[in-house]
């Protein structure tokens, strides 16, 4: 870890949130949009700027385009909490953001120009030598507003509201810009690292998907997850994500259930089998984990709960298995069942920007 003279350690776990069924009501709450990006702490000590993600992962080298803006802030020493995002033609583009994590310096530089990131700040944790974590959120917010008054892209100050009706409006409206939902935070609450004292309310929907395969567990001895597919209007089957919410006993039962449907289709021949998107290979975030998967005939249908279909192509997170749909033909499992929110310009979220 680099050395900075600040009251907050670089390896601090940020404050977290717990899922909520609905937006909580009451005078104690304040509400913010829930951004779909990389949660990132910014440490500025003079000309030294460090970007640190959850798990104390250094991110500085991947986002060189945002560093000069932090060096121009009024405070020479400051720690901020927020999200790194990439904005595409249809709103937040998490896929493009993931591509920014690349080992080659030349590609990092190229992507910093092709898909530049923004930083959306929602908290201030240190002002010079003063640790602000014990102060209530309301006071921290006023400090943050003073610091970021007049700042320009790529730094933005997230909006907030104390009005529940406005929060509900944001929940619906901002989905069209690719946002996840709404965050609810205690206006008088302190900043407690690693604790899930905030509430996140995310969009939850269901979809009927075709089981197209299964991925082995990390030790290769059991089922890790079911791979899911949807048909497009042309009748082509595409991989859209996975579900893994099963007990150990259920995983054993699933292997038995899927065994008769197994087909020998190597990944290299997936195009000739489906012609659609296949489950991807190693992710830069997977740290070399074995992601071997087994193809099955597309005959089983299951209903899953999901929060977001990224770029209209893939579930943003793992889905939650709900039930088998023995009554539904696989060919009826299409993208048409995915609700599309009315498009909303991300820039419209930031008043005066």
KEDOBA-89141 format. One record per atom (N, C-alpha, C): residue in one letter; x, y, z. Coordinates in steps of 0.001 Angstrom, whole numbers, plus 500000, padded with zeros to 6 digits. Example, Ala and Ser with C-alpha at 12.3 -4.5 7.8 and 13.67 -1.06 7.14 Angstrom:
! residues 2
A513190494310507800;A512300495500507800;A513200496700507800;S512850497750507080;S513670498940507140;S512900500030507870;
***
This chain:
! residues 353
X500835498806500000;X500000500000500000;X500880501259500000;X500505502274499230;X501244503543499249;X501117504207500621;X501974505170500896;X501956505880502165;X501289507236501999;X500251507491502782;X499604508799502825;X499402509173504289;X499512510437504599;X499374510903505977;X497943511409506194;X497039510459506403;X495626510763506598;X495093509945507770;X494037510410508431;X493521509699509611;X492725508436509290;X492491508162508020;X491750506978507595;X492717505998506935;X492772504743507386;X493679503773506759;X493223503400505350;X494172503158504452;X493841502813503066;X493072501498502958;X493261500618503908;X492605499305503822;X491288499254504585;X490716500401504914;X489448500427505637;X488312499901504762;X487493499032505324;X486305498567504626;X485244499663504712;X484659500090503594;X483654501162503645;X482388500720504371;X481578501675504751;X480279501378505328;X479402500731504264;X478565499778504676;X477821498972503721;X476316499144503920;X475554498403503121;X474091498488503187;X473485497104503205;X472284497016503751;X471515495777503771;X470295495957502878;X469859494901502196;X468699495043501309;X467419495294502078;X466549496131501514;X465247496415502106;X464145496106501113;X462970495766501626;X461838495418500764;X461177496653500162;X461275497758500846;X460679498996500359;X461441500168500931;X461207501355500374;X461901502545500845;X461360502926502221;X462203502901503259;X461707503196504613;X461227504638504749;X460217504821505592;X459641506139505807;X460051506683507167;X459988508016507301;X460243508632508593;X461208509799508487;X461141510670509489;X461974511868509479;X463454511567509672;X463778510371510117;X465181510048510394;X465976509745509125;X465273509535508004;X465936509045506800;X466264510159505815;X467336509927505067;X467646510702503876;X467859509711502745;X467619510141501520;X467618509213500386;X468550509709499280;X469220508737498635;X470125509029497528;X469898508019496410;X470212508380495170;X470198507379494104;X471232506288494392;X470941505073493980;X471910503978494132;X472633503778492804;X473912504126492791;X474706504081491571;X475212502673491286;X475316502338490020;X475784501017489597;X477202501161489075;X478173501127489983;X479567501302489590;X480497500571490528;X481717501038490621;X482701500486491544;X482734501362492794;X482376500810493923;X482477501548495189;X483952501871495425;X484258503143495616;X485653503574495653;X485869504668496693;X486877504473497538;X487335505509498455;X488473506273497792;X488433507593497896;X489471508450497327;X490282509062498466;X491597508829498434;X492515509392499421;X493400510414498719;X493278511684499114;X494130512706498539;X495035513289499628;X496332513225499396;X497328513811500290;X498287514613499423;X497992515894499232;X498783516716498328;X498608516244496897;X499693515984496215;X499628515504494833;X499386514003494739;X499442513322495870;X499203511877495887;X497712511602495983;X497181510854495010;X495776510449495006;X495714508936494841;X495019508286495749;X494853506838495679;X493372506489495622;X493013505614494681;X491658505097494552;X491656503662495067;X490821503380496068;X490801502069496700;X489379501527496690;X489198500322496143;X487868499721496091;X487636498866497331;X486442498299497417;X486147497374498519;X487149496227498515;X487498495757499703;X488499494720499793;X489901495271499680;X490049496587499792;X491358497261499754;X492102497008498447;X491365496905497353;X491998496681496049;X492380498021495424;X493652498248495112;X494078499505494481;X493486499643493078;X492915500796492771;X492285501040491484;X492915502220490751;X493908502858491355;X494431504126490847;X494931504028489410;X495686503001489094;X496309502907487774;X495295502719486647;X494093502244486984;X493098501966485955;X492297503202485541;X492342504267486347;X491514505439486070;X492354506714486146;X493360506838485278;X494241508009485338;X493536509313484997;X492430509247484253;X491766510463483782;X491083511248484903;X490774510590486038;X490076511300487107;X491035511916488129;X492292511502488129;X493228511935489172;X493477513446489182;X493682514107488022;X493930515552488057;X492809516342488722;X491567515899488570;X490442516628489161;X490507516600490685;X490930515487491248;X491036515405492704;X492173516289493228;X493208516448492429;X494329517296492854;X493958518781492843;X492841519119492215;X492403520509492159;X491388520861493240;X491012519912494080;X490046520192495136;X490608521193496132;X489714521876496837;X490126522917497783;X490963522354498929;X490694521112499317;X491417520500500430;X492609519704499915;X493786519943500496;X494974519183500118;X494940517771500687;X494235517608501795;X494123516298502425;X492648515992502662;X492163514931502062;X490752514601502160;X490542513132501809;X489502512540502399;X489082511173502053;X487603511227501686;X487280510741500499;X485908510735499996;X485415509309499799;X484116509141499862;X483473507862499563;X482501508098498423;X482494507167497461;X481597507332496323;X481708506175495360;X481324506405494119;X481337505367493091;X481976505873491817;X482798505023491227;X483288505250489871;X482266504671488910;X481868505440487907;X480891504978486927;X481383505306485524;X480841504601484548;X481023504933483136;X479643505134482535;X479474506215481811;X478190506545481200;X478253506296479701;X477347505451479217;X477274505156477790;X476077505832477155;X475745505414475949;X474638506025475210;X473288505803475881;X473151504679476600;X471867504351477213;X471915504438478738;X472861505185479267;X472954505317480716;X474210504676481260;X474173504298482530;X475344503680483139;X475694502391482410;X476988502203482169;X477464501044481417;X478453500286482281;X477945499337483066;X478812498590483975;X479763497679483206;X479315497177482053;X480187496338481242;X481430497090480792;X481249498334480332;X482389499159479923;X483276499484481117;X482664499662482294;X483443499923483501;X484321498729483852;X483782497531483736;X484570496330484009;X485763496208483068;X485573496609481820;X486655496513480844;X487825497427481181;X487590498398482044;X488660499323482423;X489748498648483270;X489434497509483845;X490417496791484668;X491239495903483748;X492382496426483307;X493194495717482326;X494668495787482712;X495411494706482541;X496819494699482970;X497758495521482094;X497375495779480835;X498266496481479914;X498104497992480038;X499195498698480299;X499152500152480440;X498641500837479179;X499025500300478013;X498598500925476760;X497077500867476610;X496473499737477008;X495011499622476903;X494332500481477968;X494927500581479147;X494379501453480182;X494301502885479671;X495359503349479022;X495370504716478488;X494331504886477387;X494233503878476528;X493266503960475428;X491833504012475957;X491525503162476932;X490182503115477473;X489851504352478298;X490865504953478902;X490614506176479682;X490128507306478788;X490448507239477502;X489973508228476544;X488677507777475864;X488577506468475588;X487403505958474883;X486176505877475781;X486360505431477028;X485248505299477983;X485659505919479317;X485798507246479357;X486253507905480582;X485262507715481730;X485807507610482931;X484979507403484116;X484627508726484782;X483523508692485532;X483145509786486415;X483226509273487841;X483379510208488775;X483328509840490188;X482159510572490817;X481227509802491412;X480072510375492093;X480320510265493596;X480545511389494243;X480838511415495681;X479547511504496487;X479477510714497591;X478315510821498474;X478692510944499944;X479993510988500264;X480378511146501664;X481802511667501758;X482096512349502853;X483445512808503164;X483816512243504529;X484967511586504621;X485355510865505832;X486491511538506587;X487254512379505916;X488356513074506586;X488586514417505918;X488851515407506731;X489178516761506275;X490505517114506929;X491599517041506152;X492919517231506729;X493211516143507752;X493576516551508960;X493883515591510022;X492644515206510823;X491475515744510456;X490242515507511211;X489478514315510665;X489258513316511514;X488468512143511172;X486997512494511373;X486211512443510306;X484814512866510345;X483833511720510546;X484314510521510681;X483415509363510722;X482458509391511911;X482828510048512998;X481958510096514178;X480908511201514095;X480999512048513067;X480008513101512903;X478754512557512224;X477589513125512491;X476365512665511827;X476417512947510323;X475695512142509579;X475705512277508122;X475313513679507680;X474342514291508359;X473910515626507973;X475052516631507974;X475906516569508989;X477049517480509048;X478094517119508000;X478307515839507779;X479270515422506754;X478798515889505376;X477494515824505144;X476958516247503856;X477226517732503616;X477053518558504628;X477307519997504466;X478781520246504135;X479676519506504772;X481112519633504465;X481388519218503029;X480734518136502607;X480935517632501251;X480435518643500223;X479287519231500469;X478737520228499552;X479661521439499438;X480228521866500557;X481142523013500528;X482395522696499735;X482898521478499905;X484113521078499199;X483881520987497695;X482740520454497297;X482507520164495879;X481692521246495168;X481445522363495822;X480708523443495184;X481453523926493938;X480762523875492807;X481359524339491562;X482261523347490860;X482402522119491374;X483271521155490699;X482672520775489347;X483527520357488445;X483117519976487102;X483416518501486863;X482827517987485805;X483118516634485355;X484642516458485283;X485160515330485822;X484515514048486103;X484076513831487551;X484093514866488400;X483628514698489772;X482214515257489887;X481330514481490512;X479954514903490708;X479547514670492157;X478632515478492634;X478055515322493964;X476691514674493813;X476499513523494455;X475207512852494320;X474102513681494959;X472923513733494360;X471816514448495002;X471265513651496186;X470543514311497045;X469847513634498131;X468521514326498366;X467622513646499049;X466343514231499417;X465930513667500762;X465206514483501550;X464621514016502802;X463148513648502598;X462668513799501374;X461262513596501057;X461033512193500493;X460184511408501158;X459948510023500748;X459312509944499362;X458385510848499054;X457724510830497749;X458724511077496625;X459687511981496860;X460723512236495855;X461594511000495665;X461909510315496768;X462711509092496683;X462006508033495848;X460696507902496029;X459935506940495232;X459946507318493756;X459866508621493486;X459937509086492096;X461297508763491496;X462367509003492255;X463714508674491786;X463829507182491492;X463246506370492349;X463330504917492199;X462829504487490829;X461736505086490389;X461163504744489087;X461880505459487946;X462109506742488098;X462623507565486999;X464068507253486658;X464920507115487669;X466346506965487421;X466732505568486927;X465805504628486993;X466097503309486442;X466388503409484953;X465748504369484287;X465962504564482866;X467351505070482533;X468103505500483547;X469491505913483357;X470459504817483773;X469921503652484150;X470767502518484510;X471089502418485985;X470408503199486839;X470682503136488265;X469991501936488902;X470526501505490047;X470051500293490708;X468782500470491509;X468564501666492063;X467446501879492956;X467705503093493827;X467430502960495122;X467574504061496064;X468271503578497331;X469125504443497896;X469758504203499182;X469043505027500244;X468800504435501405;X468245505150502557;X469288505144503664;X469572506329504216;X470599506464505239;X470069507305506399;X470545507007507588;X470167507794508752;X470831509168508682;X470022510223508758;X470537511589508656;X471436511932509845;X471205511274510969;X472017511540512159;X473050510445512407;X473120509478511500;X474003508336511712;X475467508651511476;X476337507955512202;X477775508069512004;X478217507080510931;X479463507204510521;X480019506318509488;X480743505170510190;X480193503951510052;X480746502789510738;X481318501823509697;X482637501736509549;X483242500879508532;X482786499425508646;X482417498849507497;X482068497440507438;X480682497083507929;X479963498025508539;X478632497733509076;X477549498058508040;X476531497205507997;X475437497390507026;X474308498198507659;X474592499445507969;X473606500311508611;X472783501116507613;X473172501140506353;X472372501774505322;X471402500745504732;X470395501223504037;X469402500339503415;X469417500569501909;X469536499499501139;X469467499595499678;X468171498957499191;X467464499698498380;X466207499216497824;X466390499129496318;X466411497902495813;X466716497672494402;X465486497151493674;X465484497345492362;X464407496829491532;X464457495305491524;X463316494676491752;X463229493226491749;X462124492787490806;X462482491913489870;X461518491396488905;X461737489904488750;X460848489252488026;X461004487823487771;X460996487566486265;X461620486468485880;X461649486062484473;X461718484543484406;X461102483978483370;X461193482546483107;X462343482313482139;X463315481486482549;X464519481257481748;X464703479778481440;X465412479523480364;X465747478160479969;X467078477776480608;X467141476590481179;X468412476087481714;X469224475552480541;X470387476139480293;X471213475730479157;X472471474985479596;X472692474897480904;X473869474181481376;X474062474388482866;X475145473836483367;X475484474069484763;X476989474158484921;X477363474958485883;X478783475186486148;X479178474434487411;X480345473808487357;X480808473045488511;X481221473966489651;X481174473437490860;X481612474192492028;X483118474393491970;X483634475244492848;X485056475577492829;X485934474344493000;X485481473358493787;X486282472145493994;X486020471085492932;X485085471376492010;X484799470455490920;X484010469228491311;X483508469177492558;X482837467979493055;X481322468103493084;X480814469292492812;X479380469498492916;X478928470526491886;X477648470830491926;X477091471862491060;X477267473217491719;X477806474159490959;X477979475505491475;X476805476403491142;X476345476372489878;X475233477224489465;X474595476687488199;X473340477060487986;X472651476772486734;X472861477941485791;X473117477652484520;X473293478681483504;X471965478884482785;X471608480136482569;X470281480485482077;X470326481121480698;X469284480894479924;X469212481463478585;X467839482035478283;X467810482977477319;X466569483535476797;X466643483559475273;X465487483457474624;X465413483495473164;X465152484916472687;X465826485302471585;X465519486591470981;X464382486412469977;X464025487497469283;X462876487453468366;X463111486526467175;X464379486264466866;X464706485384465744;X464751483913466161;X464515483641467452;X464543482270467928;X465920481786468313;X466875482694468470;X468235482331468879;X468339482384470399;X468920481344470967;X469065481227472415;X470365481877472865;X470275482773473870;X471441483489474375;X471622483242475871;X472848483070476279;X473172483000477706;X472944484372478336;X472252484406479485;X471957485687480127;X472396485763481584;X472861484655482158;X473293484718483547;X473153483379484242;X473155483411485565;X473118482162486321;X472331482329487621;X472035481186488233;X471421481176489552;X472101480099490380;X472316480386491657;X473094479451492489;X472542479343493901;X471294479738494100;X470710479749495449;X470129478386495809;X471028477394495986;X470599476034496287;X471345475499497507;X470684474626498246;X471334473944499364;X472199472817498821;X473021472220499686;X473889471113499268;X473065469938498759;X471956469647499440;X471103468535499021;X470467468830497670;X470020470061497471;X469409470431496193;X470405470357495053;X471661470690495325;X472683470617494277;X472886469176493813;X472867468241494737;X473004466820494369;X471805466373493534;X470616466804493934;X469412466446493189;X469436467039491782;X469967468241491648;X470026468892490344;X470946468149489386;X472074467663489881;X472994466918489018;X472296465684488455;X471534464998489299;X470788463818488856;X469724464228487833;X469064465353488077;X468001465834487192;X468545466227485826;X469766466797485811;X470343467318484577;X471127466271483785;X471501465194484440;X472346464183483787;X471755463670482474;X470459463335482402;X469907462827481134;X469877463870480022;X469962465150480381;X469896466212479388;X471269466656478902;X472316466114479496;X473670466563479163;X474028466243477718;X474635467210477034;X475092467011475655;X476552467417475573;X477266466729474726;X478706466978474590;X478936468080473564;X478907469318474024;X479131470477473151;X480264471303473745;X481476471148473233;X482591471959473747;X482318473442473559;X482921474266474414;X482727475707474315;X483106476230472927;X484111475600472310;X484570476052471003;X483526475821469918;X482540474937470194;X481515474619469213;X480148475193469599;X480129476080470583;X478850476627471042;X478087477321469926;X478787478024469046;X478114478744467970;X477299477819467078;X477846476629466804;X477133475699465933;X475938475082466649;X475960475126467991;X474864474537468767;X473728475538468964;X474082476788469274;X473070477779469593;X473127479015468705;X474325479419468303;X474619480643467548;X474400481901468372;X474019481745469635;X473835482894470515;X475034483085471426;X474900484019472381;X475983484263473332;X476165483065474246;X477385482666474432;X477693481561475325;X478193482108476652;X478185481278477713;X478773481708478977;X480224482100478781;X480612483247479341;X481946483786479104;X483039482981479754;X484275483274479365;X485442482615479926;X485866483283481209;X487158483253481478;X487670483804482715;X487481485312482767;X487000485768483894;X486857487202484133;X488134487731484760;X488391489026484543;X489565489621485185;X489417489646486697;X488177489492487163;X487936489506488605;X487929488098489187;X488023487064488330;X487849485700488818;X489099485124489458;X490250485773489266;X491507485338489877;X491831483881489544;X491540483490488297;X491949482175487833;X491083481025488282;X489878481284488786;X489013480202489221;X488586479350488029;X488359478068488280;X487910477162487232;X486428477414486954;X486118477834485731;X484740478140485381;X484177477133484371;X484645475872484431;X484184474849483506;X482668474665483630;X482013474491482474;X480574474316482506;X480145473177481594;X478955472629481894;X478411471470481191;X477142471903480463;X477058471618479183;X475891471988478383;X474779470957478532;X473526471433478609;X472372470533478620;X471393470984477548;X470557470044477103;X469533470394476129;X468574471411476750;X468171472423475986;X467316473489476533;X465865473039476677;X465599472218477687;X464265471661477882;X463630472071479208;X464433472484480190;X463910472845481506;X463743474357481619;X462655474771482240;X462375476196482444;X462241476465483937;X462863477543484391;X462717477938485786;X462432479428485885;X461740479818486932;X461470481224487205;X462506481729488199;X463105482876487898;X464119483460488773;X463777484923489048;X464265485425490170;X464132486834490504;X465434487532490154;X465335488715489551;X466529489458489156;X466312490934489438;X467404491674489485;X467261493109489739;X467502493947488496;X468286493413487543;X468622494254486390;X469152493396485248;X468749493726484022;X469321493114482833;X470243494142482210;X471523493907482284;X472525494887481868;X472595494993480349;X472438496231479842;X472509496519478412;X471537495654477616;X470480495193478281;X469486494377477602;X469983493007477199;X471108492555477773;X471720491312477326;X471961490285478422;X472283490740479638;X472717489818480666;X472287490305482038;X471918489380482930;X471580489774484287;X472813490345484961;X472625491502485590;X473746492216486213;X474335491424487375;X473488490763488166;X473929489973489306;X473365488561489192;X473815487685490075;X473242486350490132;X471758486455490453;X470956485616489817;X469520485625490060;X469184484687491222;X467948484802491715;X467486483947492817;X466452482964492269;X466737481677492416;X465830480643491920;X464532480683492720;X463392480661491985;X462089480674492637;X461357479346492515;X461253478810491279;X460508477564491083;X460741477048489674;X460417475781489472;X460426475208488137;X459109475542487446;X459161475770486126;X457976476050485328;X457765474902484339;X457216473798484814;X456994472629483969;X455899472881482939;X455113473946483181;X453988474248482306;X454363475147481137;X455598475628481102;X455965476624480093;X456960476055479084;X456664476152477784;X457609475680476762;X458867476560476750;X460039475977476593;X461278476765476569;X461265477887475535;X460686477633474366;X460689478645473303;X459898479901473673;X459079479809474710;X458309480965475167;X459102481850476134;X460331481449476432;X461169482220477362;X462009483216476570;X461447484384476328;X462127485372475500;X462449486651476237;X463193487502475552;X463549488805476102;X462334489715476234;X461234489362475569;X460060490224475603;X459444490336476988;X459780489404477898;X459227489459479253;X460007490400480171;X461109490950479664;X461928491867480446;X461387493280480286;X461012493898481388;X460467495262481346;X461574496263481050;X461269497239480211;X462234498285479860;X461771499611480449;X462645500224481244;X462322501521481832;X462511502618480789;X461727503686480914;X461873504820480006;X463255505431480184;X463934505676479071;X465309506167479137;X465374507536479791;X466407507730480618;X466597508988481339;X468071509358481280;X468364510609480973;X469743511068480833;X470406511164482207;X471564510481482363;X472280510515483633;X472586511951484045;X472933512776483082;X473303514160483399;X472157514928484039;X470928514498483748;X469771515155484325;X469630514921485813;X470355513937486341;X470295513641487779;X471056514708488567;X472078515296487930;X472902516280488622;X472415517687488271;X471711518309489177;X471179519646488917;X472317520638488725;X472224521423487650;X473205522472487424;X474489522010486787;X474582520697486424;X475816520200485802;X475715520279484290;
***
